C-alpha cells in the first residue's frame, strides 16, 4: 500500500521563534510591558511588529469570548479579518514566518504598511469593551495588561495617532507617573 504524499503542514509558532519569545516574556511578567515590547538585538522591526500583532489577536480572542452582545459578530469578523491578513502568504510569505528566531528575516515595507490598518481595526474591540462592558474589560485588563501593552505598542511604533486612542490608558499611565509611588502617611 503506497500512501500519497501529503503537503507539509507548517506551524507558524515553532520553538525558538519570535512568537515564542514574546509569549515567554508575557508569561514571565505580563505587566512588564517595556520588556515585552523590546526586540532582541538585530531583530527586524517589521517582523517584530508583525509578530506582536499576531499575539494581540490571539489574546484578544480571550476578551472577545467574554463579550456577549450584538457586537460579538463584528468583533469576530474583525479578528478573523486581521488573522486572515496576518496569515496571508501574499503579504507575509511563509518563508519569512518559518525561519527560526536565530536567523534574520524581513517583511516587505508595503506589507508592513498594512499593519497600521490592522491596529486601527482591532483597537475598536478595546474601545467597545471599555465603553460598553467596563467590568469585563477591567477584569481582563487587570489580568493581562493587553490594552496597556497594545496602546504602548502602537505609540512606540507610530502605528496609530494618539488622537485615535480613546480608551484612557495613556492618561492613567501619565497620572500614575506624576503621582509617583504611594507612600504611607502616618499621623
Buried (B, 14 or more C-beta within 10 A) or exposed (E): EEEEEEEEEEEBBBEEBBBBBBBEBBEEEBEBBEEBBEBEEEBBEBBBBBBBBBBBBBBBBEBBEBBEEEBBEEBBEBBEBBBEBBBEEEBBBEEBBBBEBEEEBEBEEEBBEBBBEBBBBBBBBBBBBBEEBEEBBEEBBEEBBBBBBBBBBBBBBEBBEEEEBEBEBBEEBEEEEEEEEEEEEEE
